[in-house]
Amino acid sequence: MNDGFSEIDDANFFLSKDGKKNAKKELDATIIALLNETNFDDNSTACRFPARKAWLKDKLDIKKFPEVSCEEYDSILKRLNPKSATLVFPSAHINSPASMFGHTFLRINSGYKSKLLSYAINYAADANPDTENGVLFAIKGLFGGYYGRYSLLPYYDKLKEYRDTEQRDIWEYDLNLNEEEVLRMVRHIWELNGTHSDYYFFTENCSYNMLWLIEVARPSVNLRKHFTYQVIPLETAHAILKENLIDDSNYRASKRALLLKYESIIKENYVKLPRKLIEGKISLEEIVEGSEIEAQQKMYILEASIEFLEYSFSKNDMDKDEYLELFHNITKARASFGKGNKLDIKTPPNPIESHRALRATTSFGLRDDKGIGFLGIRTAYHSLEDSSYGFLRGTEIEFLDVLLSYSDNKTKLENATIISIASIAQRSEFFDSFSWRTKIGWDNNYVNDKSNFFLTLGAGFSWGNDFAYTYIMIDPLYYYEKKSILGVGSSIGLVIDKYKYLNTHFEFTQRLYDNSDTQIIIKASQSFRMSQNLQLQLSYDYKERYLHKKKENEQTYKASINYYF
């Protein structure tokens, strides 16, 4: 309940016809129904609402409830065997705009030693972004056009979905909830079974509902107070850390991380062999019996082949029979070599050590030898110029980014970005990734010196190593400056992100407009991570302008302080 008004939208959740908007009437109806049961099996009020019954026993000391038999609930409770809980954060999926914020769900840990045998509690919109129209999917998601539903699945199924199929690293944050608190959470989840609520991508989303469940488990914490107009999955992990709910964290490498590791340890003249094997361009015998390939390299090649085979099957690149035959033959060949070196994957920076989503910016500098100041605010979330520490490399999502400048006693709108998304995915031997980016809003990058409405959606390719990555992009452009103007930009960029406290970004762009104007734009920035949420940035911007009927060059040098909160 929120001020007596429930966020559950399904009438089946309420015993009073006014229960959604009147907590007192719902409480009275619950007490009456529990004390006057007409069913004494799984259809009874007590079996449908065990959390309410337990709360009334504890808070109102009501003891004389009728005896009922809850076989279905008891069976689920026995299967779950709840002992503790873990918040699970699958990080961003680099080529899926619907998944670039990441995701959160809860794992209910049982008494089993292996966490893979535990169960996951997930909340998601009943929609498939891969099959629905992208624009319609976004609009409906923003305005509550989908129902959100809970699901209970074995944890290994969720790992297969996120870590293997979607290539997302998994971070697990063990919560310090005790057994009774976890049981309280499970009771509430049971009550929500089969019900729905309107799903909003930015507010009442997957992560918001996980916050509710944790608050149910431990009512003394108020995680939702940390959020007002948006609930970003990674931000909920920051909130849980701030409320001292995290005991420990654990990293599970994605299929992508495993394959990239094999790519780094397989010798250069053999690194193409796993893919060739899976694509049928070489035989298994050529690897196993190859006298020039040392034994440990053969093990790596075969192990990488198994990982790439599973990845290819998850993308529907082969049928099941072909997959099973290859899997059997390759695993059998690998087993024949015995035990080899264990794959050592370095744990990347923990996402909860990354900067927060909101950013305030203040800058001072020179523009064409005149002093200029800047003030800006961004509501979310991360850009390529920000410190990439704790974020998925090459990703950018910005919402409502506004920057003002002040010079010569005049205030000017520099830019007002509605949304900017970039996925600069590096290509490798195993991944034929493409890069793309889109942006909509107002900026001052056009040939005049005004802020004009613009829209762009471009694509390209990126390559990199541990030290840096480079990219090339082609960006079709639309501007509106008294009339519609079309153009195209070709860009080459470089990002150096090897070091925790440094982030270097450079981009050179050549533009051609349909009015025959041409333009060169150069951006360069050097960022210094002073602390988790404080960044110093030095930047240089060069733009060719057409002012006063002649070509002029505008150069801006500035020093910025970015504060994240």
Secondary structure as GFF3:
##gff-version 3
##sequence-region A 1 565
A	DSSP	three_ten_helix	11	13	.	.	.	ID=ss1
A	DSSP	alpha_helix	23	35	.	.	.	ID=ss2
A	DSSP	alpha_helix	45	48	.	.	.	ID=ss3
A	DSSP	alpha_helix	50	59	.	.	.	ID=ss4
A	DSSP	alpha_helix	71	80	.	.	.	ID=ss5
A	DSSP	beta_strand	84	90	.	.	.	ID=ss6
A	DSSP	three_ten_helix	97	99	.	.	.	ID=ss7
A	DSSP	beta_strand	105	109	.	.	.	ID=ss8
A	DSSP	three_ten_helix	115	117	.	.	.	ID=ss9
A	DSSP	beta_strand	119	125	.	.	.	ID=ss10
A	DSSP	alpha_helix	134	142	.	.	.	ID=ss11
A	DSSP	beta_strand	146	154	.	.	.	ID=ss12
A	DSSP	alpha_helix	155	159	.	.	.	ID=ss13
A	DSSP	pi_helix	160	165	.	.	.	ID=ss14
A	DSSP	beta_strand	170	175	.	.	.	ID=ss15
A	DSSP	alpha_helix	179	192	.	.	.	ID=ss16
A	DSSP	beta_strand	197	199	.	.	.	ID=ss17
A	DSSP	alpha_helix	206	217	.	.	.	ID=ss18
A	DSSP	three_ten_helix	223	226	.	.	.	ID=ss19
A	DSSP	alpha_helix	233	242	.	.	.	ID=ss20
A	DSSP	beta_strand	246	252	.	.	.	ID=ss21
A	DSSP	alpha_helix	255	265	.	.	.	ID=ss22
A	DSSP	alpha_helix	273	278	.	.	.	ID=ss23
A	DSSP	alpha_helix	284	288	.	.	.	ID=ss24
A	DSSP	alpha_helix	295	314	.	.	.	ID=ss25
A	DSSP	alpha_helix	320	335	.	.	.	ID=ss26
A	DSSP	three_ten_helix	351	353	.	.	.	ID=ss27
A	DSSP	beta_strand	359	367	.	.	.	ID=ss28
A	DSSP	beta_strand	370	382	.	.	.	ID=ss29
A	DSSP	beta_strand	395	407	.	.	.	ID=ss30
A	DSSP	beta_strand	410	423	.	.	.	ID=ss31
A	DSSP	beta_strand	435	443	.	.	.	ID=ss32
A	DSSP	beta_strand	452	464	.	.	.	ID=ss33
A	DSSP	beta_strand	468	480	.	.	.	ID=ss34
A	DSSP	beta_strand	484	496	.	.	.	ID=ss35
A	DSSP	beta_strand	502	513	.	.	.	ID=ss36
A	DSSP	beta_strand	518	531	.	.	.	ID=ss37
A	DSSP	beta_strand	534	547	.	.	.	ID=ss38
A	DSSP	beta_strand	550	564	.	.	.	ID=ss39
###
